[in-house]
């Protein structure tokens, strides 16, 4: 999994897998979901990220049920 914030277009991409994208959909305004051939989510992109995410340049990674 990779997370990429690009400040110039102000986009935040969360890439779950490197599978080829065969379809993209923007069901909710400003959130683009990418799908593979099986219909599984490959990645999502948040447009105007600085408006939607408190700190797009910071990420906290946690494992549920584990002390960090």
MMTF fields as JSON, N, C-alpha, C and O atoms, coordinates in Angstrom:
{
  "mmtfVersion": "1.0.0",
  "mmtfProducer": "UNKNOWN",
  "numBonds": 271,
  "numAtoms": 272,
  "numGroups": 68,
  "numChains": 1,
  "numModels": 1,
  "chainsPerModel": [1],
  "groupsPerChain": [68],
  "chainIdList": ["A"],
  "bondAtomList": [4, 2, 8, 6, 12, 10, 16, 14, 20, 18, 24, 22, 28, 26, 32, 30, 36, 34, 40, 38, 44, 42, 48, 46, 52, 50, 56, 54, 60, 58, 64, 62, 68, 66, 72, 70, 76, 74, 80, 78, 84, 82, 88, 86, 92, 90, 96, 94, 100, 98, 104, 102, 108, 106, 112, 110, 116, 114, 120, 118, 124, 122, 128, 126, 132, 130, 136, 134, 140, 138, 144, 142, 148, 146, 152, 150, 156, 154, 160, 158, 164, 162, 168, 166, 172, 170, 176, 174, 180, 178, 184, 182, 188, 186, 192, 190, 196, 194, 200, 198, 204, 202, 208, 206, 212, 210, 216, 214, 220, 218, 224, 222, 228, 226, 232, 230, 236, 234, 240, 238, 244, 242, 248, 246, 252, 250, 256, 254, 260, 258, 264, 262, 268, 266],
  "bondOrderList": [1, 1, 1, 1, 1, 1, 1, 1, 1, 1, 1, 1, 1, 1, 1, 1, 1, 1, 1, 1, 1, 1, 1, 1, 1, 1, 1, 1, 1, 1, 1, 1, 1, 1, 1, 1, 1, 1, 1, 1, 1, 1, 1, 1, 1, 1, 1, 1, 1, 1, 1, 1, 1, 1, 1, 1, 1, 1, 1, 1, 1, 1, 1, 1, 1, 1, 1],
  "groupList": [{"groupName": "UNK", "atomNameList": ["N", "CA", "C", "O"], "elementList": ["N", "C", "C", "O"], "formalChargeList": [0, 0, 0, 0], "bondAtomList": [1, 0, 2, 1, 3, 2], "bondOrderList": [1, 1, 2], "singleLetterCode": "X", "chemCompType": "L-PEPTIDE LINKING"}],
  "groupTypeList": [0, 0, 0, 0, 0, 0, 0, 0, 0, 0, 0, 0, 0, 0, 0, 0, 0, 0, 0, 0, 0, 0, 0, 0, 0, 0, 0, 0, 0, 0, 0, 0, 0, 0, 0, 0, 0, 0, 0, 0, 0, 0, 0, 0, 0, 0, 0, 0, 0, 0, 0, 0, 0, 0, 0, 0, 0, 0, 0, 0, 0, 0, 0, 0, 0, 0, 0, 0],
  "groupIdList": [1, 2, 3, 4, 5, 6, 7, 8, 9, 10, 11, 12, 13, 14, 15, 16, 17, 18, 19, 20, 21, 22, 23, 24, 25, 26, 27, 28, 29, 30, 31, 32, 33, 34, 35, 36, 37, 38, 39, 40, 41, 42, 43, 44, 45, 46, 47, 48, 49, 50, 51, 52, 53, 54, 55, 56, 57, 58, 59, 60, 61, 62, 63, 64, 65, 66, 67, 68],
  "secStructList": [7, 3, 3, 3, 3, 3, 6, 6, 6, 6, 3, 3, 3, 3, 3, 7, 7, 7, 7, 7, 7, 7, 3, 3, 3, 3, 3, 3, 6, 6, 3, 3, 3, 3, 3, 7, 6, 6, 1, 7, 3, 3, 3, 3, 3, 3, 6, 6, 2, 2, 2, 2, 1, 6, 6, 6, 6, 7, 7, 7, 7, 7, 7, 6, 6, 1, 7, 7],
  "xCoordList": [0.852, 0.0, 0.897, 1.913, 0.486, 1.211, 0.216, -0.942, 0.679, -0.114, 0.733, 1.879, 0.157, 0.901, 0.075, -1.067, 0.673, 0.038, 0.825, 2.047, 0.129, 0.75, 0.18, -0.981, 0.99, 0.465, 0.087, -0.769, 0.713, 0.406, -1.055, -1.758, -1.535, -2.959, -3.816, -5.043, -3.157, -3.837, -4.652, -5.85, -3.96, -4.607, -3.92, -2.709, -4.712, -4.213, -4.623, -5.813, -3.646, -3.916, -3.56, -2.491, -4.459, -4.21, -4.262, -5.32, -3.112, -2.978, -2.904, -1.951, -3.912, -4.006, -3.241, -2.662, -3.242, -2.556, -2.11, -2.65, -1.134, -0.621, -1.366, -0.902, -2.508, -3.301, -3.723, -3.973, -3.808, -4.232, -5.655, -6.548, -5.834, -7.149, -7.921, -7.435, -9.129, -9.96, -11.182, -11.831, -11.489, -12.646, -12.426, -11.876, -12.861, -12.824, -14.22, -14.971, -14.554, -15.893, -15.828, -15.093, -16.592, -16.658, -18.092, -18.839, -18.465, -19.817, -20.068, -21.133, -19.101, -19.173, -18.256, -17.141, -18.714, -17.941, -16.566, -16.469, -15.519, -14.163, -13.478, -12.337, -14.14, -13.541, -13.626, -14.719, -12.486, -12.438, -11.962, -10.901, -12.752, -12.413, -11.989, -12.647, -10.897, -10.405, -10.589, -10.367, -10.998, -11.304, -10.499, -10.142, -10.223, -9.545, -10.584, -11.782, -10.13, -11.025, -12.039, -13.097, -11.733, -12.652, -13.639, -14.522, -13.49, -14.367, -13.879, -14.592, -12.659, -12.085, -11.464, -10.952, -11.51, -10.922, -9.409, -8.8, -8.81, -7.364, -6.782, -5.742, -7.466, -6.988, -8.135, -9.202, -7.877, -8.827, -8.041, -6.921, -8.643, -8.007, -8.952, -10.135, -8.4, -9.168, -8.74, -7.582, -9.679, -9.406, -9.599, -10.372, -8.902, -8.947, -8.67, -9.398, -7.621, -7.319, -7.139, -7.569, -6.527, -6.288, -7.595, -7.62, -8.67, -9.988, -10.679, -11.512, -10.339, -11.048, -10.297, -10.907, -8.977, -8.132, -7.431, -6.892, -7.442, -6.873, -5.413, -5.049, -4.578, -3.167, -2.783, -2.358, -2.92, -2.648, -1.195, -0.895, -0.282, 1.13, 1.532, 2.7, 0.584, 0.882, 0.016, -1.16, 0.606, -0.153, 0.199, 1.37, -0.801, -0.606, -1.058, -2.19, -0.213, -0.523, -0.724, 0.145, -1.839, -2.135, -2.62, -3.271, -2.301, -2.846, -3.91, -3.622, -5.109, -6.216, -5.881, -5.398, -6.148, -5.936, -4.503, -4.199, -3.601, -2.191, -1.706, -2.024, -0.944, -0.349, 0.733, 1.564, 0.721, 1.72, 2.665, 3.587],
  "yCoordList": [-1.171, 0.0, 1.233, 1.292, 2.219, 3.489, 4.629, 4.517, 5.724, 6.943, 8.068, 8.265, 8.806, 9.875, 11.162, 11.201, 12.214, 13.532, 14.388, 14.499, 14.985, 15.876, 17.272, 17.526, 18.189, 19.511, 20.389, 21.265, 20.166, 21.036, 20.9, 21.908, 19.671, 19.549, 19.34, 19.276, 19.232, 19.038, 17.743, 17.742, 16.633, 15.331, 14.366, 14.422, 13.5, 12.466, 11.124, 10.852, 10.29, 8.973, 7.895, 7.931, 6.94, 5.778, 4.559, 4.195, 3.948, 2.84, 1.552, 1.326, 0.718, -0.511, -1.662, -2.497, -1.699, -2.758, -2.208, -1.213, -2.855, -2.404, -3.039, -2.957, -3.665, -4.279, -3.22, -2.077, -3.575, -2.615, -2.108, -2.87, -0.83, -0.201, -0.382, -0.033, -0.931, -1.096, -0.186, 0.017, 0.359, 1.257, 2.239, 1.884, 3.479, 4.507, 5.08, 5.188, 5.448, 5.946, 7.048, 6.934, 8.107, 9.21, 9.297, 10.214, 8.306, 8.288, 9.514, 10.127, 9.869, 11.052, 12.111, 11.806, 13.324, 14.419, 14.547, 14.701, 14.481, 14.671, 13.424, 13.499, 12.266, 10.997, 10.028, 9.631, 9.653, 8.764, 7.392, 7.263, 6.373, 4.995, 4.278, 4.402, 3.533, 2.757, 1.272, 0.826, 0.511, -0.905, -1.748, -1.283, -2.993, -3.92, -4.723, -4.459, -5.691, -6.476, -7.3, -7.644, -7.621, -8.381, -7.495, -7.994, -6.184, -5.255, -4.883, -4.225, -5.303, -4.965, -3.573, -3.156, -2.858, -1.516, -1.633, -2.398, -0.869, -0.832, 0.392, 0.308, 1.528, 2.769, 3.765, 3.585, 4.817, 5.922, 7.221, 7.288, 8.235, 9.547, 10.595, 10.64, 11.436, 12.513, 13.816, 14.222, 14.465, 15.747, 16.866, 16.711, 17.994, 19.103, 18.587, 18.9, 17.802, 17.094, 18.018, 17.673, 19.164, 20.057, 20.599, 21.051, 20.557, 20.958, 19.827, 20.076, 18.595, 17.427, 16.675, 15.961, 16.833, 16.111, 17.137, 18.128, 16.895, 17.869, 18.175, 19.344, 17.159, 17.359, 16.354, 15.244, 16.714, 15.747, 15.31, 14.326, 16.016, 15.633, 14.76, 14.387, 14.424, 13.599, 12.348, 12.402, 11.221, 9.978, 9.225, 9.133, 8.693, 7.853, 6.456, 6.269, 5.495, 4.103, 3.344, 3.373, 2.673, 1.918, 0.522, 0.322, -0.429, -1.777, -1.921, -1.718, -2.26, -2.383, -3.432, -4.521, -3.079, -4.009, -4.164, -5.02, -3.335, -3.429, -2.096, -1.053, -2.115, -0.889, -0.429, -1.222, 0.839, 1.39, 2.285, 2.854],
  "zCoordList": [0.0, 0.0, 0.0, 0.693, -0.802, -0.875, -0.719, -1.121, -0.13, -0.022, -0.598, -0.193, -1.554, -2.222, -2.167, -2.624, -1.599, -1.631, -2.613, -2.509, -3.559, -4.543, -4.315, -4.639, -3.756, -3.408, -4.6, -4.474, -5.747, -6.891, -7.343, -7.424, -7.642, -7.969, -6.716, -6.806, -5.526, -4.248, -4.248, -3.967, -4.573, -4.606, -3.634, -3.425, -3.063, -2.173, -2.759, -2.923, -3.074, -3.659, -2.648, -2.039, -2.476, -1.633, -2.559, -3.072, -2.756, -3.695, -2.889, -2.143, -3.045, -2.265, -2.906, -2.211, -4.23, -4.971, -6.326, -6.81, -6.922, -8.214, -9.389, -10.526, -9.132, -10.202, -11.212, -10.831, -12.489, -13.503, -13.245, -12.873, -13.449, -13.297, -14.595, -15.671, -14.488, -15.682, -15.662, -16.688, -14.492, -14.382, -13.24, -12.197, -13.45, -12.416, -12.271, -13.24, -11.033, -10.771, -9.72, -8.739, -9.925, -8.966, -8.443, -8.784, -7.593, -7.019, -6.158, -6.237, -5.345, -4.491, -5.085, -5.508, -5.116, -5.701, -5.035, -3.817, -5.837, -5.345, -4.841, -4.384, -4.909, -4.491, -5.668, -6.07, -6.213, -7.373, -6.915, -6.304, -7.215, -6.883, -8.166, -9.199, -8.094, -9.225, -8.92, -7.795, -9.942, -9.787, -10.783, -11.866, -10.392, -11.296, -12.08, -11.978, -12.853, -13.714, -12.92, -13.448, -11.658, -10.814, -10.064, -9.368, -10.205, -9.498, -8.113, -7.356, -7.774, -6.476, -6.53, -7.569, -5.41, -5.332, -5.398, -4.65, -6.299, -6.483, -5.777, -5.123, -5.918, -5.318, -5.218, -5.804, -4.459, -4.426, -4.417, -3.912, -4.979, -5.079, -4.514, -4.85, -3.65, -3.041, -3.71, -3.61, -4.391, -5.03, -4.01, -3.064, -4.19, -3.229, -1.824, -0.881, -1.695, -0.451, 0.746, 1.847, 0.567, 1.707, 2.289, 3.433, 1.518, 2.018, 2.769, 3.64, 2.438, 2.953, 4.046, 4.842, 4.087, 5.029, 5.913, 5.42, 7.223, 8.157, 7.829, 7.698, 7.694, 7.353, 6.272, 6.594, 5.007, 3.934, 3.845, 3.169, 4.51, 4.466, 5.648, 5.764, 6.534, 7.695, 7.674, 7.315, 8.062, 8.11, 9.382, 9.75, 10.044, 11.214, 10.849, 10.403, 11.026, 10.701, 11.999, 12.869, 12.144, 13.354, 12.995, 11.969, 13.84, 13.725, 14.802, 15.982, 14.427, 15.366, 16.437, 16.128, 17.695, 18.794, 19.239, 20.07, 18.689, 19.065, 19.588, 19.017, 20.658, 21.183, 20.234, 19.792, 19.927, 19.0, 19.767, 19.183]
}
